Amino acid sequence: PDVAPLFRWLWKNYQYVLAFRFAIQEINKDPQLLPNLTLGFQLYNSVTSGQFTLRSTLHWLTGKHHLIPNYTCQTQGKTVAIIAGTTSAFSAEIGTMLELYETPQITYGPFDPMLSERDKFPSLYQMATSDSSLACGMLSLLLHFGWIWVAIFVSNDMKGEQFLQDIEAEMVKKGVCLAYSVKLPDTKSRYEETEISFLEGIRISSANVHILYGDVRGLYTVEFLSKYYLTLGKVWIMATKWEIVVKETDHMLHSFHGGFSFSHHKEEIPGLNHFVKTVDPSHYPEDFFLSQLWLHAFHCLPPGPLCGTIGVCPPNASFEFFPGRIDMLTISDSSYFIYNAVYAVAHALHKMLSEQMEKRSPGDASQPRILPWQLHPLLRKIQFTNSAGEDVSFHETRHHMPHYDIHNIVNFPAGFRLLIKIGEFSPECARGESLVLNEEMIEWPVAFKETPQSLCSQRCGPGFRKMPQEGKHVCCYTCVVCPERDISNHTDAEQCIPCADHEYPNMERNRCLPKLVTFLAFEEFLRMALACMALCFSVLTAAVLWVFVKHRDTPIVKANNRTLSYILLIALLLCFLCSLLFLGRPNTATCLLQQIAFCLVFTVAVSTVLAKTITVILAFKALKPGRTIRRLLVSGTSNFIIPICSMIQLVLCGIWLGTSPPFIEVDKHSEHDYIILVCNKGSVTAFYCVLGYLGPLALASFTVAFLARNLPDTFNEAKFLTFSMLVFCSVWVTFLPVCHSTKGKVMVAVEVFSILASSAGLLGCIFAPKCYVILIKPDKNSLKA
């Protein structure tokens, strides 16, 4: 077993000896494997120091206390293989010396790619599988809990550097950020004031998740850090070798409580647990380490070992009820690899002896001689299935995609602690199923009442998106609200998603809702008000027409051509009624009739006003000498103005309908919550040509009426025509900019209101004074008056 500097024992490592003894005993009892041959062994303690490592190796090679290189004093058979190497540094240190004798070295420590270089270590074999998927496994655990802001502690060697590069590459792919990284020296050293300040910065860092990776020698630095700087508010993720320090260091226990440990998946070795439970120093009195462990744990020794009995051992003195913090029953990875290593050597020896026996002559009864270098060809090809059902070999193909068990480090109030298996990681599983966790079994650090978070910035909830901060990690960002028509329906969205045209975002902007189809419906107050106004004005216009027809022979009706008055009243009646085409659900027919009827009817109305104004002028001009003007007045030339103006407008409307007629349009953008059905005018050019024709026509009517406003006569309506056209032009000049600044139903309402207002202006200014005289002042409605 390893011991720490200052000779503090790591007793958990004695399990290596137990696994080694158990494998030797099984092989010696197996009649099929190495029959008639008993395996022997020697045990040496290794210390995490190059000086002690080399000394132990020389002791083993020379067989005496006097270290004489390249000379052996052993009288017994020379050892043919060595099983060693809790660390890659230890294996490399003794590997160079063992290579001089081509002695096979089988290591049980963590896998190190450096030791697989055949040109440097041709006699070295690693039992452990590669850690190539460890970074992926740890990243899967981070992503499962949403931990994207982490710190990493690695040993200061090539293995730690390689792991740091591998996991950083995976972190970049998965969007996880490195808060900071620390390289741990091989041994504890005195920290300068600047380094202590740096460690204090680690303590107060916002990263709540720390990853530990490295060789066993780096554990002692972590032990120093844990004693002074680690806090309860961190979740530690580590490789299996770190469990040694976790289990045997008092002040580190609480710091690592609630953390996670990754270890290579292994099946249970039949009989090993029972062997560990029943072993005691009386079984192996020559084993100094077992007696020391027993004395350390129970403060007693059974009769026999060392100097007799020390104290009285309790009846339950066994590893099953081992006191303190050392769990000897949980088989570690290294113990499992030692078991396999012993069997690998045994199978290689068995095959070699079998081949030698086949080549020997029948009369030769001498014991075959076994040399260490002879095992190499057999070890490279060895392949067998151990008692746990796992295939064991040293083939290079076995080092890819290892399967990991994930353990939760749990501390119990009485000082007992366990590694409890809470999940597995297998990169060979189907995509999305590589990580399996039982979250209900997880114990979190005492500082957390629920699943902890490790973030540089608070998460952006639905309805927000992340905005990176310049000069900082991608995990450090600010949250901004999604734009008006966009949503984000998950946490930490990179971009907001625009809703479809037929949908709109809710108030929280985390869900798109279907828009309701709407239009200027009959049920709406605005539509009802406009419809009532149109009907009221229509009834009023019809009433005025009835009054004029009833009093058709009175002077005030006959003045300025009563036929034109009838035409104007009918045109105004149609103007009021055509406004109803703009209300209600639009369809193809109403879309075609809306603009055509509006333009034609208003052309008739405006041209009629122009005709009436010209009639007034011709009437006054006819009083003067001259037959031409009188002939124009008598012939009714002004009556031709209406059909000529209307025909021009009709041609323009025909061209409009023939090129690009109006159609139903679904307006999805004018209003936030609704899809509005409106009538698209089709050709905008044609629409403005038709509307533009009405403009000069109305302007001409206003100009002529304005020039004739001062003509004398009691029944002269030139002033009323001037006011009516002033109102008409004012309404439509106001309508055009308002129409361009509104959309959807409001634009339709503005258009309807403009139709009603301009029509009402013509009706009121021209016919209200006449109706007043006809109905209220009938005495003035006579030639005499």
CORBELUR-V612608 format. One record per pair of residues at least 4 apart in sequence whose C-alpha atoms are under 6 Angstrom apart, sorted by sequence separation. I is the first residue (numbers start at 1). GAP is how many residues later the second one is. D is the distance in Angstrom with one decimal. If there is no record, write none. Layout:
i=I gap=GAP d=D
i=I gap=GAP d=D
//
This chain:
i=3 gap=4 d=5.8
i=4 gap=4 d=5.1
i=31 gap=4 d=5.2
i=58 gap=4 d=6.0
i=59 gap=4 d=5.5
i=91 gap=4 d=5.6
i=95 gap=4 d=5.9
i=118 gap=4 d=4.4
i=140 gap=4 d=6.0
i=142 gap=4 d=6.0
i=143 gap=4 d=5.9
i=158 gap=4 d=6.0
i=164 gap=4 d=6.0
i=167 gap=4 d=6.0
i=171 gap=4 d=5.8
i=191 gap=4 d=5.9
i=222 gap=4 d=5.9
i=225 gap=4 d=5.3
i=226 gap=4 d=4.6
i=243 gap=4 d=5.9
i=245 gap=4 d=5.6
i=281 gap=4 d=5.6
i=294 gap=4 d=5.8
i=295 gap=4 d=4.4
i=304 gap=4 d=5.3
i=337 gap=4 d=6.0
i=349 gap=4 d=6.0
i=375 gap=4 d=6.0
i=378 gap=4 d=5.8
i=385 gap=4 d=5.8
i=386 gap=4 d=5.6
i=412 gap=4 d=5.3
i=429 gap=4 d=6.0
i=460 gap=4 d=5.7
i=482 gap=4 d=5.7
i=499 gap=4 d=5.8
i=505 gap=4 d=5.1
i=525 gap=4 d=6.0
i=532 gap=4 d=5.9
i=537 gap=4 d=6.0
i=548 gap=4 d=5.5
i=555 gap=4 d=5.9
i=558 gap=4 d=4.9
i=574 gap=4 d=5.8
i=590 gap=4 d=5.7
i=593 gap=4 d=5.4
i=595 gap=4 d=6.0
i=597 gap=4 d=5.8
i=603 gap=4 d=5.9
i=604 gap=4 d=5.9
i=615 gap=4 d=6.0
i=618 gap=4 d=5.9
i=627 gap=4 d=5.9
i=631 gap=4 d=5.9
i=642 gap=4 d=6.0
i=643 gap=4 d=5.8
i=654 gap=4 d=6.0
i=656 gap=4 d=5.9
i=657 gap=4 d=4.3
i=688 gap=4 d=5.4
i=696 gap=4 d=5.9
i=702 gap=4 d=5.9
i=705 gap=4 d=6.0
i=725 gap=4 d=5.9
i=729 gap=4 d=5.9
i=735 gap=4 d=5.8
i=743 gap=4 d=5.0
i=753 gap=4 d=5.9
i=754 gap=4 d=5.9
i=756 gap=4 d=5.9
i=760 gap=4 d=5.9
i=761 gap=4 d=5.9
i=762 gap=4 d=5.9
i=763 gap=4 d=5.6
i=764 gap=4 d=4.9
i=771 gap=4 d=5.8
i=772 gap=4 d=5.3
i=773 gap=4 d=4.5
i=774 gap=4 d=5.1
i=3 gap=5 d=5.8
i=47 gap=5 d=6.0
i=85 gap=5 d=5.4
i=98 gap=5 d=5.5
i=142 gap=5 d=4.8
i=155 gap=5 d=4.9
i=171 gap=5 d=4.7
i=295 gap=5 d=5.1
i=303 gap=5 d=5.3
i=385 gap=5 d=5.4
i=412 gap=5 d=5.7
i=429 gap=5 d=5.0
i=482 gap=5 d=5.9
i=499 gap=5 d=6.0
i=506 gap=5 d=5.9
i=522 gap=5 d=5.6
i=552 gap=5 d=5.6
i=557 gap=5 d=5.7
i=632 gap=5 d=5.4
i=656 gap=5 d=5.9
i=742 gap=5 d=5.1
i=773 gap=5 d=5.9
i=780 gap=5 d=5.2
i=3 gap=6 d=4.6
i=85 gap=6 d=4.7
i=154 gap=6 d=5.0
i=303 gap=6 d=4.8
i=385 gap=6 d=4.4
i=411 gap=6 d=4.3
i=505 gap=6 d=5.7
i=522 gap=6 d=5.9
i=3 gap=7 d=5.5
i=246 gap=7 d=5.7
i=302 gap=7 d=5.6
i=384 gap=7 d=5.8
i=385 gap=7 d=5.9
i=410 gap=7 d=5.5
i=427 gap=7 d=5.5
i=505 gap=7 d=4.5
i=520 gap=7 d=6.0
i=622 gap=7 d=5.6
i=668 gap=7 d=4.7
i=301 gap=8 d=5.4
i=384 gap=8 d=5.4
i=410 gap=8 d=5.4
i=426 gap=8 d=5.0
i=469 gap=8 d=5.2
i=488 gap=8 d=5.0
i=504 gap=8 d=5.3
i=622 gap=8 d=4.7
i=667 gap=8 d=5.7
i=739 gap=8 d=5.7
i=62 gap=9 d=5.8
i=281 gap=9 d=5.9
i=301 gap=9 d=5.2
i=383 gap=9 d=5.6
i=425 gap=9 d=5.4
i=468 gap=9 d=4.5
i=487 gap=9 d=5.3
i=488 gap=9 d=6.0
i=503 gap=9 d=5.8
i=504 gap=9 d=5.3
i=581 gap=9 d=5.9
i=667 gap=9 d=4.9
i=709 gap=9 d=4.8
i=28 gap=10 d=5.6
i=62 gap=10 d=4.0
i=63 gap=10 d=5.4
i=281 gap=10 d=5.5
i=300 gap=10 d=4.9
i=383 gap=10 d=4.6
i=409 gap=10 d=4.8
i=425 gap=10 d=4.6
i=467 gap=10 d=5.4
i=486 gap=10 d=5.7
i=487 gap=10 d=5.2
i=503 gap=10 d=5.3
i=666 gap=10 d=5.9
i=708 gap=10 d=5.8
i=709 gap=10 d=4.6
i=62 gap=11 d=5.6
i=63 gap=11 d=5.0
i=300 gap=11 d=4.7
i=382 gap=11 d=5.7
i=408 gap=11 d=5.5
i=424 gap=11 d=6.0
i=467 gap=11 d=5.2
i=486 gap=11 d=5.2
i=503 gap=11 d=4.4
i=666 gap=11 d=4.9
i=1 gap=12 d=4.8
i=300 gap=12 d=6.0
i=407 gap=12 d=5.4
i=408 gap=12 d=5.1
i=424 gap=12 d=5.3
i=466 gap=12 d=5.8
i=486 gap=12 d=4.1
i=503 gap=12 d=5.0
i=665 gap=12 d=5.9
i=1 gap=13 d=5.3
i=300 gap=13 d=5.4
i=407 gap=13 d=5.0
i=423 gap=13 d=5.2
i=466 gap=13 d=5.0
i=485 gap=13 d=6.0
i=486 gap=13 d=5.7
i=499 gap=13 d=6.0
i=502 gap=13 d=5.6
i=581 gap=13 d=5.7
i=665 gap=13 d=5.3
i=705 gap=13 d=5.6
i=380 gap=14 d=5.9
i=407 gap=14 d=4.2
i=423 gap=14 d=4.2
i=465 gap=14 d=5.6
i=482 gap=14 d=5.9
i=664 gap=14 d=6.0
i=665 gap=14 d=5.6
i=406 gap=15 d=5.8
i=407 gap=15 d=5.5
i=422 gap=15 d=5.8
i=464 gap=15 d=6.0
i=465 gap=15 d=5.6
i=618 gap=15 d=6.0
i=664 gap=15 d=4.6
i=665 gap=15 d=5.5
i=406 gap=16 d=6.0
i=422 gap=16 d=5.4
i=464 gap=16 d=5.4
i=663 gap=16 d=5.6
i=664 gap=16 d=5.9
i=705 gap=16 d=5.9
i=706 gap=16 d=5.3
i=111 gap=17 d=5.2
i=406 gap=17 d=5.0
i=464 gap=17 d=4.5
i=663 gap=17 d=5.3
i=705 gap=17 d=4.9
i=106 gap=18 d=5.9
i=110 gap=18 d=5.9
i=111 gap=18 d=5.9
i=406 gap=18 d=5.4
i=464 gap=18 d=5.3
i=662 gap=18 d=5.4
i=104 gap=19 d=5.0
i=105 gap=19 d=4.8
i=106 gap=19 d=4.7
i=107 gap=19 d=5.0
i=108 gap=19 d=5.5
i=111 gap=19 d=5.4
i=405 gap=19 d=4.6
i=456 gap=19 d=6.0
i=457 gap=19 d=5.3
i=460 gap=19 d=5.5
i=463 gap=19 d=5.9
i=662 gap=19 d=4.4
i=104 gap=20 d=6.0
i=106 gap=20 d=5.8
i=285 gap=20 d=4.8
i=404 gap=20 d=5.7
i=456 gap=20 d=5.2
i=662 gap=20 d=4.4
i=702 gap=20 d=5.8
i=240 gap=21 d=5.6
i=404 gap=21 d=5.1
i=489 gap=21 d=4.6
i=661 gap=21 d=5.1
i=81 gap=22 d=5.9
i=83 gap=22 d=5.8
i=85 gap=22 d=4.9
i=87 gap=22 d=5.4
i=237 gap=22 d=5.8
i=239 gap=22 d=5.4
i=240 gap=22 d=5.5
i=487 gap=22 d=4.7
i=488 gap=22 d=5.1
i=660 gap=22 d=5.2
i=81 gap=23 d=5.0
i=82 gap=23 d=4.9
i=83 gap=23 d=4.8
i=84 gap=23 d=5.1
i=86 gap=23 d=4.3
i=232 gap=23 d=5.2
i=236 gap=23 d=4.5
i=237 gap=23 d=4.7
i=238 gap=23 d=4.9
i=239 gap=23 d=4.9
i=240 gap=23 d=4.9
i=403 gap=23 d=4.7
i=487 gap=23 d=5.1
i=660 gap=23 d=5.1
i=702 gap=23 d=5.2
i=83 gap=24 d=5.8
i=85 gap=24 d=5.6
i=227 gap=24 d=5.8
i=231 gap=24 d=5.8
i=235 gap=24 d=5.1
i=237 gap=24 d=5.9
i=463 gap=24 d=5.6
i=209 gap=25 d=5.6
i=211 gap=25 d=5.7
i=213 gap=25 d=6.0
i=463 gap=25 d=4.8
i=208 gap=26 d=4.7
i=209 gap=26 d=4.7
i=210 gap=26 d=4.9
i=211 gap=26 d=4.7
i=212 gap=26 d=4.7
i=226 gap=26 d=5.5
i=462 gap=26 d=5.2
i=151 gap=27 d=5.9
i=156 gap=27 d=5.0
i=209 gap=27 d=5.9
i=211 gap=27 d=5.8
i=462 gap=27 d=4.9
i=611 gap=27 d=5.2
i=731 gap=27 d=6.0
i=148 gap=28 d=4.3
i=149 gap=28 d=5.1
i=150 gap=28 d=5.4
i=151 gap=28 d=5.3
i=153 gap=28 d=5.8
i=155 gap=28 d=5.4
i=156 gap=28 d=5.4
i=462 gap=28 d=5.0
i=465 gap=28 d=4.9
i=466 gap=28 d=5.5
i=148 gap=29 d=5.7
i=150 gap=29 d=5.5
i=151 gap=29 d=5.1
i=152 gap=29 d=4.7
i=153 gap=29 d=4.8
i=154 gap=29 d=5.1
i=155 gap=29 d=4.7
i=156 gap=29 d=5.5
i=462 gap=29 d=5.4
i=465 gap=29 d=5.7
i=149 gap=30 d=5.9
i=151 gap=30 d=5.7
i=153 gap=30 d=5.9
i=154 gap=30 d=6.0
i=348 gap=30 d=5.5
i=461 gap=30 d=4.7
i=465 gap=30 d=5.8
i=571 gap=30 d=5.8
i=656 gap=30 d=5.4
i=728 gap=30 d=4.7
i=186 gap=31 d=5.2
i=348 gap=31 d=5.9
i=460 gap=31 d=5.7
i=135 gap=32 d=5.0
i=186 gap=32 d=5.0
i=460 gap=32 d=4.8
i=541 gap=32 d=5.8
i=188 gap=33 d=5.0
i=459 gap=33 d=5.9
i=184 gap=34 d=5.9
i=187 gap=34 d=5.9
i=571 gap=34 d=5.4
i=608 gap=34 d=5.9
i=727 gap=34 d=5.8
i=538 gap=35 d=5.3
i=607 gap=35 d=5.3
i=568 gap=37 d=5.4
i=724 gap=37 d=5.7
i=538 gap=38 d=5.7
i=724 gap=38 d=4.8
i=568 gap=40 d=6.0
i=724 gap=41 d=5.0
i=277 gap=42 d=5.1
i=534 gap=42 d=5.2
i=277 gap=43 d=5.0
i=603 gap=43 d=6.0
i=1 gap=44 d=5.6
i=2 gap=44 d=5.4
i=3 gap=44 d=5.4
i=2 gap=45 d=5.4
i=463 gap=45 d=5.8
i=720 gap=45 d=5.5
i=463 gap=46 d=4.5
i=720 gap=46 d=5.2
i=463 gap=47 d=4.6
i=462 gap=48 d=5.2
i=160 gap=54 d=5.5
i=150 gap=57 d=5.2
i=149 gap=58 d=5.6
i=152 gap=58 d=5.6
i=153 gap=58 d=6.0
i=150 gap=59 d=5.1
i=151 gap=59 d=4.7
i=152 gap=59 d=4.6
i=153 gap=59 d=4.9
i=154 gap=59 d=4.8
i=155 gap=59 d=4.5
i=150 gap=60 d=5.8
i=154 gap=60 d=5.3
i=522 gap=62 d=5.6
i=155 gap=63 d=5.6
i=520 gap=63 d=5.7
i=521 gap=63 d=4.5
i=520 gap=64 d=5.5
i=592 gap=70 d=5.7
i=591 gap=71 d=5.9
i=591 gap=72 d=5.9
i=670 gap=73 d=5.9
i=670 gap=74 d=5.9
i=247 gap=78 d=5.8
i=591 gap=88 d=5.4
i=325 gap=91 d=5.3
i=610 gap=91 d=4.7
i=613 gap=92 d=5.6
i=269 gap=119 d=4.9
i=268 gap=120 d=5.8
i=267 gap=121 d=5.6
i=265 gap=138 d=5.4
i=264 gap=139 d=5.9
i=265 gap=139 d=4.8
i=264 gap=140 d=4.5
i=265 gap=140 d=5.1
i=263 gap=141 d=5.4
i=264 gap=141 d=6.0
i=263 gap=142 d=5.3
i=262 gap=143 d=5.9
i=262 gap=144 d=4.9
i=261 gap=145 d=5.7
i=261 gap=146 d=5.0
i=260 gap=147 d=5.5
i=260 gap=148 d=4.7
i=259 gap=149 d=5.8
i=260 gap=149 d=6.0
i=259 gap=150 d=5.3
i=258 gap=151 d=5.3
i=257 gap=152 d=5.5
i=258 gap=152 d=5.8
i=257 gap=153 d=5.5
i=257 gap=154 d=5.9
i=517 gap=157 d=5.8
i=518 gap=157 d=5.9
i=519 gap=157 d=5.3
i=515 gap=158 d=5.3
i=516 gap=158 d=4.8
i=517 gap=158 d=4.6
i=518 gap=158 d=4.9
i=519 gap=158 d=5.3
i=515 gap=159 d=4.7
i=516 gap=159 d=5.8
i=517 gap=159 d=5.8
i=515 gap=160 d=5.8
i=501 gap=167 d=5.9
i=504 gap=169 d=5.9
i=579 gap=173 d=5.6
i=258 gap=185 d=5.1
i=258 gap=186 d=4.2
i=258 gap=187 d=4.5
i=257 gap=188 d=5.5
i=127 gap=210 d=5.8
i=233 gap=214 d=5.1
i=232 gap=215 d=5.9
i=520 gap=225 d=5.7
i=556 gap=225 d=6.0
i=108 gap=226 d=5.4
i=555 gap=227 d=5.9
i=108 gap=229 d=5.3
i=108 gap=230 d=5.8
i=208 gap=246 d=4.9
i=207 gap=247 d=5.4
i=133 gap=268 d=5.9
i=103 gap=269 d=5.2
i=130 gap=269 d=4.9
i=103 gap=270 d=5.9
i=129 gap=270 d=4.9
i=102 gap=271 d=5.3
i=80 gap=292 d=4.4
i=149 gap=305 d=5.4
i=149 gap=306 d=4.9
i=147 gap=307 d=4.9
i=148 gap=307 d=5.9
i=149 gap=307 d=5.8
i=19 gap=316 d=5.7
i=23 gap=316 d=5.6
i=34 gap=316 d=5.3
i=16 gap=319 d=4.8
i=20 gap=319 d=5.8
i=19 gap=320 d=5.7
//
